[in-house]
Amino acid sequence: MADDPQRNFRSAYYEKVGFRGVEEKKSLEILLKDNPLDLEKLSTFSQRFPLPSMYRIHVWKVLLGILPPHSDSHALVGGYRKEQYQDILEALEVMRYINSSTPSTHVYLRMFQLESQVLPRCSETSPPDEENEDFLSISRAMEEIVDDPVDCYWLIKCFVSQFHTKFGDSIPHLPKSLEHYLSQEEPRLLNHLKNTGALVQLPHNLWFRRCFAGCLPESSLQRVWDKVISGSCKILVFVALEILLSYKIMLMGINRSEGVVRFLCNIPQENTDAIVTKAIDLWHKYCGTPMHAV
């Protein structure tokens, strides 16, 4: 099909006046009318564009398998999810793992452990280990994005499960990938990080295991998670890369590795939307842009 000049002009105008998402929103609405929903097209859309906030949670639930592709089953399956949530919650209350004062994120962790058949004995419960801390960090971030506790639990559970199933083998290789792209973009900064001993101490867990939960504010984080949920863990490398590039001058002035790590674990929160936008541009530059599937 030939390009529509009127549509192209309209898209350029919308982008110029700050309404870049108008055409994309219309395209997504067309995709969401399909029955069954086309998961490949939804994934491609999410890889290429930021999801409109009014549809984000729904698309996440479909891509994570919380809701099935057949739209006419959504109400029924949503009801089953709620019942299952209540059953798990009541079981944990009866077994005295949780009570009314248990923080919601710890409730979600116990629910996840029970469903995964790794719930420790009550007498053996100990402070969360590193893997559980990753889960709790993601839970705290998801709570800021999602209001409904039932939706929140299912999104946390399926996000964490999918992330480890799909990308578990890739995660250990992401630090080396970051080093490679940093050598392409800013070799002087890479040498500085090597010389100060900071390169091997970068907060890889925060970036690559917690997917920036606890690092980026939720308004920026959800745009990164759009890409992770729709099938790319490589976006995490480019967010880390852009953080390093954005604070290059600051980092070049720090000569102790602990100072570098301290700064990167507590980056300023006011500039993160621009960082994520530039990171997505870098990701598309090195990995290509998926073809629009509408």
N, C-alpha and C positions, 0 to 999 in steps of 0.2 A: 504494500500500500504506500502511495506517495505521501510525503509529509504534507500536512495541512498548514499552509502559510498563516492562516488566521489563528490556528491553535498555537503555532510557534510564537507568533507575535503576542498572543494573549499570555502565554507562559512567561515570555521575556518581560512583559509589562508587570505581571504579578510579582515576579522575582525582584524587579527594580523597586517596587513600592513596598516590598516586605511581605508579600503574600505568596511565597514560594510554594506553600503546601496546598494551595487551592486545587490545582489540577491533580495532584497526587491523591488528595482526599477523595475526589470523584472516582479516580481509578480504583482505589481500595474499596469504595462502596460497591462498585460493579463486581469486584472479586467476591465480596461478602454475600452477594445475591446468588452465587452459584450454589447448587445443591446436587451432589455433595460439594463441599468446598475443595478447591484444588490446593493441596498443601504445598506443592512445588511452586505454584504461582505466588502464594502468600509468602513463602520463604524468600523468593526472588524479590518481591516487592520490599520486604523488610530489610533485605540486604542492601537494596539500592536507595531507599528513602527512609526518613524517620517516620515512625508510626504516629498518626494523629492521636492525641491523648485520649479522645473519646472512644477510640477503638482499640487502644493498646492492650488493655487487659484481656479483652475478648480474643484478639489475635494470639496473644501469648498462650491463652488456655487451649486454643485449637492446635497451635504448633507443638505444645508440650504434651498433647494427648489427653488433657484433662477433659476436654469436650471432643466428641467424634466429628468427623467431616460432615456427616448428615445433620443439617441444621434442624430438621424436624425432631431430632432426638435430644436436642440440647437441654430442654426443660426437664425431661425424664432423667437424663444422666446427671444433670446438676442436682436434682433431688437425691439421687443415689449417693453422690459425693457428700452431700450435707449429712445424710444418715450415717455414712461411714465415719465421717468426722465425729459425730456425736457419740457413736459406739466406742471409738478409740478413746475419746475424752473420758467417757464414763468408766471404761475399764481401768484407765490410769488412776482415776479418783478412787475407785474401789480398792485397788492395790496400793493406794496411798503413796504413789509416786508424785502426785501433784495435789495442790489444794488451792483455795481461793487467793492465796497470796503469792503463788508461783508466777514469776514473770512469764508473759505470753511466749516469748522466744524460747524459754526453757520448756514450756509446755509443748511447743512445736518439735523441739529436739526429742523429747521423750516419745511423742507420737511417732516420729520418724524412726526412732530406735525400735519401738514395738513392732511397727510394720516391717522393718528390715530384719527382725528377729535378732537384734543385738542389744536388747534392753538389759542393762546390768541388774544384778540383784539389788534390792533396796539397801541391804547391809553393805554392799560394795560400791555404792555410788560415791564418786570422787570428783574433784574439780575437772571441768571439761579438758580433754586433751586437744592437741592442735587441730585435728580433723573436726572435732566438735566445735571448736572456736571458729573455724571457717564457716560451719553451718550457722552458728549464732550470729556471725557478722552479716551473712547474707539474709538471715531472718530479720535482723534489725532494719536493714535497708529496705527489704520488701514490705515491712510494716509501714514504712513511710510512704510507699507508693500505693499500697492496696488497703482499703478501709475494712472490707469484710473479712473477718477472721477465717471463715471457711475457705474463701478464695485464696487468702494469704497462705494458709497452710499448704494447700494443694500446689500453689505456684512455687513455694519454697521447695517442697518435696520433689516435684517433677523437674524443677530447674537444676537442683543439686544432682539428682539421679541421672538426668540426661547429660549434664556436664561431665560427670565422671565416666559414664558409659561411652559417650561419643569422643571425648577429648582426653580421657585419662592417660592414654599412651603419648599424647602430644605435649602435655603440660611440662614434663621434664626438659623438653627441647626448646621451650619458649625463651629462656634466658639467653641461649646461644643465638637464637634468631634475632633477639633484640640487639645483641652485640653486633651482629652482621649489619643490620639496617642503620645502626648508629655510626658504624664505620663508613657507610655510604653518605650519610647526611652531615655528620659532624665529627670527623676523625680526631680533631684536637680535643674535644670533650671526652671522647672515648679514651684517649691516651691519659688525660688528666685523671679519669676515674680509675684507670689501671694503676697509675703511678701512686695514687693515694691509698690504694687497696680497697676503694669503695665499690669497684665493679662487682666483686664477688659477694658483697654485702648488701646489694640493692634489695629493696623489699619485695622480692619475687613472690612470696606467699600472699602478701596484700594485693599484689597486682594480678597474679595468675591463678591463685587458688581461691581467693575471695572475690575475684572479678571486680576489683576496685570498690567493693562494699567497705565503707568506713574510710575511704580515701576521697571519693568524689561525692558531692551532694546529689540527692536523688534525682533532681531535675536533669542533671548531666548523665548520671549513672544509667537511667532507663534507656537513653539513646544508645549506650554501649551494649546494654543487655538485649536490645532489639536485635543486634547483630549476632550475639552469642546464641540466643534462643533460636534464631533462624538458621544457624548452622556454621558460624565462624568463631573459632577461638583465636584466630590470627589477629582480629581487631584488638585484642588485649595487648599485643606486642606494640601496635602502633599508638595506642593511648599512652603506654609507658614511654615510648619513643618521643612522643610530642610533649609529654611532661618534661623530659630531659632537655629537649630543644627549647621549650618555652622559658625554662629557668637556667639556661646555659650560663649566662653571665653570673648569676648568683652561685651556681655550682662551681664554676671555674675559680671563684674567690674563696671556696672552702677547701682547706688543705688537710683536713682530718676526716677519715672515713666515717666516724660516728656522727660528725656534723652533717655530712651529706645524707646519711640515712635518716637522721632526725628530721631534717628539712623535708625529705621526700615522703616521710610517713605523715607529715602534717602540712601539706601544701596549702597555700592560700585558696580560699573557696570562691573568690569573686570572679575568677577568670576561667572557670572550668568549662563553661559552654563553648567558648572559643577554642579551648584545647581539644575538646571532643570533635568539634567541626573540622579542625585541621588534621586530627588523627584519622578521621574517616576519609579525608582527601588523600592522605598518605597511603592509607590502606588500599584505596582505589588505584592510586598511582602505581603501587608495586604489585598488587594482586588482580588488577582489572576490575571493571564494573560489570556486575551481572546484567545480562540483557533484560530489559523490562518485559515482564511476562503478561501484560494486559493486552 
